[in-house]
Amino acid sequence: METTIDLFGDSPIADNAEIRWLLVTNQRNLFYMLAAGLIMSPKGFGDKYYQDTLCRFPGWIPLFANSVPEVCIKDSVSECSHLIPCLASVNLSSLHGPVKAIDRNGLVSDVSFPEEIDGRIRVLLVPAPLPITWVQSIIFESGYARKSCVTDARDFGNVPLLAFRRELAAKLFSSTTRMVWPESVEFDNLDRAMNKPQVVGGMMAMLFHLANHGDDATRACHLVFDPEDGDIQKISDPMISALKDWLIVGPVPTVSDVSQKLYWEAIDKLVDWQSSNTSRNAQDVLLTHLEQSADQLVDRMKQALMKLAKDLQNLSGFVDSTITELFERHPKPFSRVMTIFFLRERCTDLLEFSHPLLKEADYLLAAILFSAREGWLNLPLELRDYPGLSEAVPHRMAAMAHRMSNSGLDLGTPPQRPSPLREQFAPGMRGWNKTQRCAALSLARDCKWTCIQTRITLGKGIYRLEVDGRGMHILIDGEAKTVLTEVDIEQFFVNLAYARLTKKQAKMICELLKA
């Protein structure tokens, strides 16, 4: 398709490799995209969107070459007085595939990026979304604007503004290109909600944080990041292993196991709820799901499901049962997971929740369900800010969105997924190597775990035992042959399973394991 529009003057621009691609927006839309991990179109914002350049061609991201039109800056702050204009410099070096381009003569054409891009192109229209990690810097008109945005971002617990470079470039806001948007040109409307990619992003984060619980937990973490990786070992729990089909194919096909069917239908209900305009909360959505599903079951199963629904409904009011009594009354994994969902609201709450009756699979299934309620967007920074996590997730969410829409865009090789510590501490045929032993000892010491043992090898002889205010002492003639401090591997993994490591601890151990 080619349509001529008089947009620009005749001055040429540098070749593609030297072009700085700029997105024009405002600070509130920017904050939302930073939280969501995606540069996306208006439907991805729900009801939190403020008019900017993204709404001109719904589903297309307009990126300007080196300079921006004055009208775009004005439009991006026209809706509210508190809006501040800002630009995002986007690195497209990994992008390949079909986009639309407007050249300096105003000619709109379908081109292949980057092969058919040259210095004549003034605007790219790229199908949304793109990973937020492609933002090289955020550009402000003044120091006051930058400071105001930093202050504003502190009010949100999920906006990683400080993780991005922030620069001043007043000239980009004053020396603007004249332009009138081509109202007569129509493109396919690609505007879509990002509910499923957002849910999967939440799953990546939550399964990563639970990956140290056991072998199935580690495998589930691997699976959610790279579902088509042939090296993933089989997950023993069938309800969790169905995650692969859900990620690749879509809704899990009808299965004979009623609990598994109910569980994955519940996930789909919450995914749909994410992009709905309903006033119902997530608990109401699941209660409706249980009640409607009960009508399709035989009497025995119907009664059990209705009993569960009644108990869950009672959890919102005065509860006359303890958590233990609830778990004993509903011992099956599906029932327990639903109970946890109604007992705790946030993903952070789930990571802090423990109970002796819960098994590894219960925590993993709960994590997947909680992710369907919160998604990546609503996770606090404390759950994102781990080595490699905030780099790996946005790329995979964007790639998933393009697979679902068949856009034909290739975002390049995804960043390496973060490796859980249980995976990095996996013993070899002869146990841990020296690097693993040293890292395990450092972590156990830092966390004060009771899994450290000291082996003292003494030569033959007679030893004296002395006890004083400092403790007990063994006195020997000469020197001990060896003093070996080591970590009990089995107990180490028990401690690791339920540890909430800080960012500092995780970074320290990852660096030690790479040494």
C-alpha positions in Angstrom: 0.0 0.0 0.0 1.3 3.5 -0.9 -0.4 6.8 -0.1 1.1 10.2 -0.6 0.8 12.7 2.2 2.6 16.0 2.4 4.2 15.8 5.8 7.8 16.8 5.8 10.4 19.0 4.2 13.3 17.8 2.0 16.2 17.5 4.4 17.6 14.0 4.5 18.4 11.9 7.6 21.3 9.6 8.3 21.2 5.9 7.5 19.2 3.5 9.6 22.2 2.6 11.8 22.5 6.2 13.0 18.8 7.0 13.4 17.5 7.6 16.9 13.9 6.4 17.0 11.7 8.5 19.3 8.4 7.8 20.9 6.3 10.8 22.0 4.2 10.3 25.1 3.5 11.7 28.6 4.8 10.7 32.0 1.6 8.8 33.1 1.5 6.7 30.0 5.2 6.1 30.3 4.8 5.0 33.9 2.1 2.5 32.9 4.3 1.1 30.2 7.2 0.8 32.5 5.0 -1.1 35.0 3.6 -3.3 32.3 7.0 -4.1 30.7 5.7 -3.2 27.3 5.4 -0.3 24.8 1.8 -1.0 23.8 -1.3 0.4 22.2 -4.2 2.1 24.1 -6.2 -1.1 24.9 -3.3 -2.4 26.9 -3.8 0.5 29.3 -7.4 -0.3 30.2 -9.0 2.8 31.6 -5.6 4.4 32.5 -4.8 5.7 29.1 -4.1 9.4 28.3 -4.2 10.6 24.7 -0.8 10.6 23.0 0.7 9.5 19.7 -0.3 5.8 20.3 -4.0 6.5 19.6 -3.5 7.9 16.1 -3.2 4.5 14.5 -4.5 2.0 17.1 -2.2 -0.9 17.5 0.8 0.8 15.8 3.7 2.4 17.6 4.8 5.6 15.9 8.6 6.1 16.1 10.1 9.3 14.8 13.6 9.6 13.3 15.8 12.0 15.3 13.2 14.8 15.7 9.6 14.9 16.7 6.6 16.9 15.4 5.4 19.8 17.6 1.8 18.7 17.2 2.6 15.3 18.7 4.1 16.9 21.8 1.1 19.1 22.3 -1.4 16.2 21.7 0.4 14.1 24.3 -0.3 16.5 27.1 -3.6 17.9 25.9 -5.9 15.8 28.0 -4.9 16.9 31.5 -3.0 19.8 33.0 -0.8 17.6 35.1 0.7 15.8 32.2 4.4 16.2 31.3 5.7 15.5 27.8 8.5 13.0 27.5 10.3 11.0 24.8 11.5 7.5 24.8 14.5 6.6 22.7 13.9 3.0 21.4 16.6 0.6 20.3 15.4 -1.4 17.3 18.6 -3.3 16.6 16.9 -6.7 17.3 13.7 -6.0 15.3 13.1 -7.7 12.0 9.9 -7.9 9.9 7.0 -5.9 8.3 6.4 -2.3 9.4 5.0 0.8 7.8 7.1 3.8 7.0 6.5 7.4 6.1 9.4 9.0 4.1 10.4 12.6 3.8 8.1 13.0 0.8 5.1 11.9 2.8 4.9 8.5 1.1 3.4 5.7 3.3 4.6 2.3 2.4 4.9 -1.3 3.7 8.5 -2.1 4.2 10.7 -4.8 5.8 12.7 -3.6 8.7 15.7 -3.1 8.7 16.5 -4.0 5.1 14.3 -1.4 3.4 15.0 1.5 5.8 17.2 4.3 4.6 17.8 8.0 5.4 14.5 9.1 3.7 12.3 7.5 6.4 10.9 9.9 8.9 8.4 7.8 10.8 8.1 4.1 11.5 4.8 2.5 12.4 5.6 -0.7 14.3 2.9 -3.2 15.3 2.6 -3.2 19.1 3.8 -4.2 21.5 7.6 -3.9 22.0 9.6 -4.8 25.1 10.1 -1.9 27.5 13.7 -3.0 27.8 14.3 -1.6 24.3 14.0 1.9 25.8 17.6 3.2 25.8 16.7 6.5 27.6 13.9 8.6 28.7 14.2 12.3 27.5 12.8 15.3 29.3 12.6 19.0 28.3 14.0 20.3 31.5 15.5 19.4 34.9 12.3 20.4 36.5 10.3 18.0 34.3 12.7 15.2 35.1 12.7 15.8 38.8 8.9 16.0 38.8 8.6 12.7 37.1 11.0 11.0 39.4 9.0 12.3 42.4 5.7 11.3 40.8 7.0 7.7 40.1 7.8 7.2 43.8 4.0 7.1 44.4 3.8 3.9 42.5 5.3 0.7 43.8 5.5 -1.0 40.4 7.2 1.7 38.2 10.9 1.0 37.7 11.7 4.6 36.4 15.1 4.7 38.2 16.2 1.6 36.3 16.3 3.6 33.0 18.6 6.3 31.9 17.1 9.8 32.1 18.4 12.7 30.1 17.7 16.3 29.2 17.4 17.5 25.6 15.5 20.7 25.4 16.2 21.1 21.7 14.1 18.0 20.8 11.1 19.8 22.3 11.7 23.2 20.7 13.2 22.4 17.3 10.3 20.3 16.2 9.2 19.1 12.8 6.0 20.6 11.4 3.4 17.9 10.7 -0.3 17.3 10.4 -1.4 13.7 11.1 -2.6 12.0 8.0 -6.3 11.7 8.9 -7.3 10.3 5.5 -5.0 7.2 5.9 -6.5 4.1 7.5 -4.5 1.1 8.6 -5.7 -2.2 10.1 -6.7 -1.7 13.7 -4.2 -3.8 15.7 -5.2 -2.4 19.1 -5.4 -5.4 21.5 -5.4 -5.9 25.2 -2.3 -7.5 26.7 -4.1 -9.6 29.3 -2.6 -13.0 28.5 1.0 -11.9 28.0 0.7 -9.9 31.3 -0.6 -13.0 33.1 2.2 -15.1 31.7 4.7 -12.4 32.8 3.3 -12.7 36.3 3.7 -16.5 36.1 7.3 -16.2 35.1 8.0 -14.0 38.1 6.1 -16.1 40.6 7.4 -19.5 39.4 10.9 -18.1 39.5 10.5 -17.1 43.1 9.1 -20.5 44.0 11.6 -22.4 41.8 13.7 -23.5 44.8 10.9 -25.5 46.4 11.8 -28.7 44.5 12.4 -30.4 41.2 8.9 -29.8 39.8 9.2 -26.2 40.9 12.5 -25.8 39.0 11.1 -27.5 35.9 7.9 -25.4 36.0 10.0 -22.2 36.1 12.0 -23.4 33.1 8.8 -24.3 31.3 7.0 -21.0 31.7 10.0 -19.1 30.3 10.8 -21.4 27.4 7.8 -23.8 26.8 9.2 -25.1 23.6 12.6 -26.0 25.0 13.1 -29.8 24.4 15.5 -30.1 27.4 12.8 -29.6 30.0 12.4 -32.7 32.2 8.9 -34.0 32.7 6.9 -32.4 35.6 5.3 -35.1 37.8 2.1 -33.3 38.6 -0.3 -33.4 35.5 -2.2 -30.3 36.5 1.1 -28.3 36.4 2.5 -30.0 33.3 -0.7 -28.8 31.4 0.9 -25.3 31.6 2.9 -26.2 28.5 -0.2 -26.7 26.3 -1.9 -23.6 27.8 1.1 -21.5 26.9 1.6 -22.8 23.3 -1.9 -23.9 22.2 -4.3 -21.8 24.3 -7.1 -23.1 26.5 -6.3 -26.6 27.8 -8.4 -29.1 25.9 -11.1 -31.1 27.6 -9.6 -33.6 30.0 -11.1 -36.4 31.9 -9.8 -35.1 35.2 -12.5 -32.8 36.6 -10.1 -30.9 38.9 -7.6 -30.2 36.1 -10.4 -29.0 33.8 -11.9 -26.7 36.5 -8.4 -25.3 37.4 -7.4 -24.3 33.8 -10.9 -22.9 33.1 -10.5 -20.8 36.2 -7.2 -19.4 34.8 -8.9 -18.6 31.5 -11.8 -16.9 33.3 -9.3 -14.6 35.1 -7.4 -13.9 31.9 -10.7 -12.7 30.3 -11.6 -10.7 33.5 -8.3 -8.8 33.2 -9.5 -7.0 30.1 -13.2 -6.7 31.0 -14.9 -3.6 32.2 -16.8 -5.5 34.9 -17.0 -4.3 38.5 -16.7 -7.8 39.8 -13.6 -8.8 41.6 -11.5 -11.9 40.9 -13.2 -13.9 43.8 -16.6 -13.2 42.3 -15.5 -14.4 38.9 -14.2 -17.7 40.4 -17.3 -18.2 42.5 -19.5 -17.8 39.4 -17.2 -20.3 37.6 -17.6 -22.9 40.4 -21.4 -22.5 40.5 -21.9 -22.8 36.8 -19.5 -25.7 36.6 -21.3 -27.6 39.4 -24.5 -27.7 37.4 -22.7 -29.8 34.8 -21.4 -32.4 37.2 -22.9 -35.6 38.6 -24.5 -35.3 42.1 -21.5 -36.4 44.2 -19.1 -34.0 42.5 -21.7 -31.3 42.3 -22.2 -31.4 46.1 -18.5 -31.3 46.8 -18.0 -28.3 44.5 -21.0 -26.4 46.0 -19.7 -27.1 49.5 -16.3 -25.6 48.4 -18.0 -22.6 46.8 -20.0 -22.0 50.1 -16.9 -22.1 52.2 -15.0 -19.8 49.9 -17.9 -17.3 50.0 -17.9 -17.4 53.8 -14.2 -16.4 53.8 -15.2 -12.9 52.8 -17.1 -12.5 56.0 -16.8 -14.0 59.5 -14.8 -17.2 59.4 -15.6 -19.8 62.0 -12.9 -22.3 60.8 -9.1 -22.3 61.1 -7.0 -22.5 58.0 -6.0 -26.1 59.1 -9.7 -27.0 59.3 -10.4 -25.6 55.9 -7.5 -27.6 54.3 -8.6 -30.8 56.1 -12.2 -30.2 54.9 -10.9 -29.7 51.3 -7.8 -31.9 50.9 -7.6 -32.0 47.1 -5.1 -29.7 45.4 -7.7 -27.7 43.4 -9.7 -27.0 46.6 -6.7 -26.0 48.6 -5.5 -23.7 45.9 -8.9 -22.0 45.6 -8.9 -21.7 49.4 -5.5 -20.0 49.4 -6.7 -17.7 46.6 -9.5 -16.5 48.9 -7.3 -16.3 52.0 -4.6 -14.2 50.5 -4.9 -11.3 48.0 -1.4 -10.4 46.6 1.4 -12.5 45.1 3.6 -11.1 47.9 1.2 -12.5 50.4 1.4 -16.0 48.8 5.2 -16.0 48.9 5.0 -15.3 52.7 2.4 -17.9 53.3 3.2 -21.4 54.5 1.3 -24.3 56.1 2.5 -27.8 57.0 -0.4 -29.4 55.0 0.6 -27.7 51.7 2.8 -29.6 49.3 5.1 -28.3 46.5 2.4 -28.7 43.9 -0.1 -26.6 46.0 2.3 -23.6 46.1 3.0 -23.8 42.3 -0.7 -24.1 41.3 -1.5 -21.2 43.7 1.3 -19.1 42.1 -0.2 -19.7 38.6 -3.6 -18.7 39.8 -2.4 -15.6 41.7 -0.5 -14.5 38.6 -3.8 -14.7 36.6 -5.2 -12.1 39.1 -2.2 -9.7 39.3 -0.2 -10.2 36.1 3.3 -8.7 35.7 1.8 -5.2 35.7 0.7 -5.2 39.4 3.8 -7.0 40.8 5.8 -4.7 43.2 9.4 -3.9 42.3 10.6 -6.2 45.0 9.4 -9.2 43.1 10.9 -8.0 39.7 14.2 -6.7 40.8 16.3 -9.9 40.6 19.3 -10.6 38.3 18.0 -11.2 34.8 14.3 -11.3 35.6 13.3 -7.8 34.5 15.2 -8.3 31.3 13.8 -11.8 30.4 10.1 -11.2 31.0 9.2 -8.1 28.9 10.8 -9.6 25.7 8.9 -12.9 26.2 5.6 -11.1 26.8 6.0 -9.0 23.7 7.0 -12.0 21.6 4.0 -13.9 22.9 1.7 -11.1 21.8 3.1 -11.1 18.3 2.7 -14.9 18.0 -0.9 -14.6 19.1 -1.6 -11.8 16.5 0.5 -13.4 13.7 2.1 -10.0 13.1 5.2 -11.6 11.4 7.5 -9.5 13.6 10.7 -11.1 14.9 12.0 -9.6 18.1 15.3 -11.5 18.0 16.7 -13.9 20.5 15.2 -13.4 24.0 17.5 -12.6 26.9 18.6 -15.7 28.8 16.1 -16.7 31.4 17.1 -16.3 35.1 18.4 -19.5 36.5 16.9 -20.4 40.0 19.5 -21.1 42.7 18.3 -24.7 43.1 19.2 -25.2 39.4 22.6 -23.5 39.8 23.3 -25.6 43.0 22.4 -28.9 41.3 25.1 -31.4 42.3 27.1 -33.3 39.7 28.0 -36.9 39.8 30.5 -36.3 42.6 28.5 -33.7 44.4 29.1 -30.0 44.4 32.2 -28.5 42.8 34.4 -26.1 44.6 32.6 -23.0 43.3 29.2 -24.4 44.4 30.6 -25.4 47.9 32.0 -21.9 48.5 28.8 -20.2 47.3 26.6 -22.5 49.4 28.8 -21.8 52.5 28.6 -18.0 51.9 24.8 -18.1 51.5 24.3 -20.4 54.6 26.5 -18.1 56.7 24.7 -14.9 55.5 21.2 -16.4 56.2 22.4 -18.1 59.4 21.1 -21.5 58.3 21.7 -24.5 60.5 23.2 -26.6 57.8 26.9 -25.8 58.3 29.2 -28.5 59.7 32.9 -28.3 60.7 35.0 -31.4 60.4 38.3 -31.3 62.4 40.8 -34.0 61.7 43.3 -34.6 64.5 46.4 -36.8 64.6 46.8 -39.6 67.2 47.5 -38.4 70.7 46.0 -37.2 74.0 43.8 -34.1 74.0 42.8 -31.8 76.8 39.3 -30.4 77.1 38.9 -27.0 78.7 35.7 -25.1 79.5 35.6 -21.4 80.3 33.4 -18.4 79.9 34.1 -18.3 76.1 33.0 -22.0 75.6 34.7 -25.3 75.2 38.3 -25.8 73.9 40.3 -28.8 72.7 44.0 -28.4 73.3 46.4 -30.5 71.2 50.1 -30.6 70.7 51.1 -29.2 67.3 48.5 -28.4 64.6 45.3 -30.0 63.5 45.7 -32.0 60.3 42.6 -30.4 58.7 39.7 -28.1 59.6 37.0 -28.4 57.0 33.8 -26.3 57.1 31.2 -27.7 54.8 27.4 -27.5 54.1 25.0 -30.4 54.5 23.5 -30.5 50.9 20.2 -32.0 51.9 19.5 -29.6 54.7 20.8 -26.7 52.5 18.1 -27.4 49.9 15.4 -27.6 52.7 16.5 -24.1 53.9 16.7 -22.8 50.3 13.2 -23.9 49.5 11.5 -21.4 51.8 14.1 -18.7 51.8 13.1 -15.1 50.7 16.5 -13.8 49.6 17.1 -10.1 49.2 18.3 -8.7 45.9 21.7 -8.2 47.4 21.9 -11.8 48.5 20.7 -13.1 45.2 23.2 -11.0 43.3 26.1 -12.0 45.6 25.4 -15.7 45.2 24.9 -15.5 41.4 28.3 -13.7 41.1 30.0 -16.3 43.3 28.6 -19.1 41.2 29.8 -17.5 38.0 33.3 -17.1 39.3 
